[in-house]
């Protein structure tokens, strides 16, 4: 899939990221990419609208160059474990949030973004103050928001199933402990009865 295709028609369930530079991304064992993208190519249109006329007096050239470099050096990634954001031209600013910390996900689109098919996804975390991570000007933000919500739900369901399994194991252990306790109690009772019988026989012998 070409970079343009990835930008214009993003597939949140696709991991085809061959055209993206993801050397900065380090995945854990068992972690896989579900979606990855740069900002939408049309998101730099406003900078070009302003920068091209100003380039006649050289003022617009830094605007054009800066916007393009920011576009090409920004990556957003969703894996089956969490969210990643990488920004920066001369240096890298990488953010990562695990799905276990995600509290709220929302997306927004400006009038221009709605026309060209891009918008932003905001992610808030439990205990955080406001938006902790923002995917800015990404293609099809509604689908990406849905993907993140689905991954969060799957993780919560997995945690619930793991908790239920742990409860079942604990119940089995308690059942075994109760069975062992009953067996020990029965053995102690049999020993006490045998001791009383032996004592009775000894008394009878002494009377004779």
Secondary structure, 3 states (H helix, E strand, C coil): CCHHHHHHCCCCCCCCCCCCCCCCCCCCCCCCEEEEECCCHHHHHHHHHHHHHHHHHCHHHHHHHHHHHHHHCCEEEEECCEEEEEECCCCCEEEEEEHHHEEEEEEECCHHHHHHCEEEEEEEECCCCCEEEEEEEEECHHHHHHHHHHHHHHHHHHHHHHHHHHHHHHHHHHHHHHHHHHHHHHHHHHHHHHHHHHHHHHHHHHHC
